[in-house]
């Protein structure tokens, strides 16, 4: 009898220790392909134009979570793949937060990406969740740099030019602060596109770290 009681107590202690270990592991889990900034970065004001011709400024960030990505509508690969993945996981990510979650597609090719072109392009994806926008380079460049992203356009006169740009996605909190960056895996011979599965795995870990800060 005594032996059974001792064995039972040992078993309970083992279960409790296992639960505590699992909880500690979960709390210390780090996102695999995301960087969480030690301190939220407040964004300076900016002025862009969305796909409907309306002004987009810092106040449009308030009260929602925003995943922002830079690119251009004539991009042959990274941009449509990334937007398709983001639109596909948006409902699952939105379910993890209390406020709405929007996707901002920031075109860094204002010469070709008119309001009409942006609207037609975004309509291929999720019209409710994805918002397209652009501006002149005098507005775009400092804003993109604030986000920790980059782009570069060559001085070619060819009409079908390409634009170099970041493939990462940044996360902005409902206070309009930059809080994290999701990076694509870099593999030889593969496009640098953020993985849907990894984004779904990393997003709750990022939120946990932000709540612990």
C-alpha positions in Angstrom: 0.0 0.0 0.0 2.7 2.5 1.0 4.7 1.5 -2.0 1.7 2.3 -4.3 1.3 5.7 -2.6 4.9 6.5 -3.1 4.8 5.4 -6.8 1.7 7.5 -7.3 3.4 10.6 -5.8 6.4 10.1 -7.9 4.2 9.8 -11.0 2.3 13.0 -10.1 5.6 14.8 -9.5 6.9 13.7 -12.9 3.8 14.9 -14.7 4.0 18.3 -12.9 7.7 18.6 -13.7 7.0 17.7 -17.3 4.2 20.3 -17.5 6.5 23.0 -16.0 9.3 22.1 -18.5 6.9 22.2 -21.4 5.5 25.6 -20.3 9.1 27.0 -19.9 10.0 25.7 -23.3 6.9 27.4 -24.8 7.6 30.7 -23.1 11.3 30.7 -24.2 10.5 29.5 -27.8 12.0 31.8 -30.4 10.5 32.4 -33.8 12.6 30.7 -36.5 12.4 33.4 -39.3 11.3 36.5 -37.5 13.1 39.3 -35.7 11.3 41.0 -32.8 12.7 44.5 -32.0 13.7 45.0 -28.4 11.7 48.3 -28.4 8.8 49.2 -30.6 9.9 51.8 -33.3 7.5 54.7 -33.7 7.1 55.7 -37.3 7.3 59.3 -38.5 4.4 60.6 -40.4 4.1 59.8 -44.1 1.8 60.3 -47.0 0.9 57.7 -49.6 -2.0 57.1 -52.0 -4.0 53.9 -51.9 -5.6 52.0 -54.8 -8.8 54.1 -54.5 -6.9 57.5 -54.6 -7.3 58.1 -50.9 -4.5 59.4 -48.7 -2.7 56.9 -46.5 -0.9 58.4 -43.5 0.2 57.2 -40.0 -3.3 57.4 -38.6 -4.4 54.6 -41.0 -2.2 52.2 -38.9 -4.0 52.9 -35.6 -6.4 50.3 -34.2 -5.2 47.5 -36.4 -2.3 45.1 -36.9 -0.5 45.6 -40.3 1.7 43.3 -42.3 3.6 45.5 -44.8 5.5 44.4 -47.8 7.2 46.4 -50.6 7.2 45.4 -54.3 5.6 46.4 -57.6 2.8 45.0 -59.8 5.1 44.1 -62.7 7.2 41.9 -60.4 7.4 38.5 -62.1 7.8 36.3 -59.0 8.4 37.4 -55.4 5.5 39.9 -55.2 2.6 37.8 -56.5 3.9 34.7 -54.5 4.2 36.7 -51.3 0.8 38.4 -51.6 -0.9 35.1 -52.4 0.7 33.5 -49.3 -0.2 36.5 -47.1 -3.8 36.6 -48.4 -4.1 32.8 -47.8 -3.0 32.9 -44.2 -4.6 36.3 -43.3 -7.8 34.7 -41.8 -5.7 32.4 -39.5 -3.4 35.2 -38.4 -6.3 37.6 -37.8 -7.9 35.0 -35.5 -4.8 35.3 -33.2 -5.3 39.1 -32.5 -8.2 41.1 -31.2 -7.9 44.0 -33.6 -8.3 43.7 -37.4 -5.2 42.6 -39.4 -4.5 44.2 -42.7 -1.9 43.6 -45.4 -0.3 46.6 -47.0 1.3 46.2 -50.4 3.5 49.2 -50.9 4.5 49.7 -54.5 7.9 51.2 -55.0 7.3 51.7 -58.8 5.1 54.7 -58.9 6.0 55.4 -62.6 4.0 52.3 -63.7 1.8 51.5 -60.7 -1.0 54.0 -61.1 -4.0 53.9 -58.9 -5.9 52.0 -61.5 -3.1 49.5 -62.0 -2.8 49.0 -58.2 -6.5 48.4 -57.9 -6.6 45.8 -60.7 -3.6 44.0 -59.2 -4.9 43.9 -55.6 -8.2 42.6 -56.8 -6.5 39.4 -57.8 -5.9 38.7 -54.1 -8.1 39.5 -51.0 -9.9 42.8 -51.6 -11.0 43.1 -48.0 -7.6 42.4 -46.4 -5.0 43.6 -48.9 -4.5 47.4 -49.6 -2.3 48.6 -52.3 -0.5 52.0 -52.1 2.3 54.1 -53.6 3.7 57.6 -53.7 6.5 59.6 -55.3 10.0 58.5 -54.4 10.5 61.6 -52.1 7.8 60.0 -49.8 8.5 56.4 -50.6 12.2 56.2 -49.9 12.2 57.6 -46.3 9.1 55.6 -45.4 10.5 52.3 -46.7 13.7 53.0 -44.9 11.8 53.5 -41.7 10.4 50.1 -42.1 13.9 48.6 -42.3 13.3 47.7 -46.0 14.9 48.8 -49.2 14.4 49.1 -53.0 16.5 50.3 -56.0 15.5 51.1 -59.5 18.1 51.2 -62.3 18.3 54.2 -64.6 17.5 52.1 -67.6 15.1 53.5 -70.3 13.7 50.1 -71.1 10.0 49.9 -70.4 10.1 46.4 -68.9 12.7 47.2 -66.2 13.0 45.2 -62.9 13.1 46.7 -59.4 15.3 45.3 -56.6 13.5 45.2 -53.3 13.3 43.5 -49.9 11.4 40.3 -49.6 10.8 40.6 -45.9 7.5 41.5 -44.3 7.2 43.9 -41.3 4.7 43.9 -38.5 3.2 47.1 -37.2 1.2 47.2 -34.0 -2.2 49.0 -33.5 -0.2 52.0 -32.1 1.5 52.5 -35.4 4.8 51.1 -34.2 7.2 48.8 -36.0 7.6 45.7 -33.8 8.9 42.8 -35.9 10.1 41.5 -39.2 9.4 38.2 -40.9 12.3 37.1 -43.1 12.2 34.6 -46.0 14.5 31.6 -45.9 17.6 32.0 -48.0 18.2 28.8 -50.0 20.3 28.4 -53.1 18.2 28.0 -56.2 15.0 29.1 -54.5 13.1 32.4 -54.5 13.3 34.3 -51.2 9.6 34.1 -50.4 8.2 33.9 -46.8 6.8 30.5 -46.1 3.1 30.3 -45.2 3.8 27.5 -42.7 6.6 29.3 -41.0 4.6 32.5 -40.8 1.8 30.7 -39.1 4.3 29.1 -36.7 6.3 32.3 -36.0 3.3 34.8 -35.7 2.0 33.5 -32.3 5.6 33.3 -31.0 6.1 36.9 -32.0 2.9 38.0 -30.3 4.0 36.1 -27.1 7.3 38.0 -27.0 5.6 41.3 -27.5 3.2 40.6 -24.7 6.1 39.7 -22.4 8.0 42.9 -23.2 
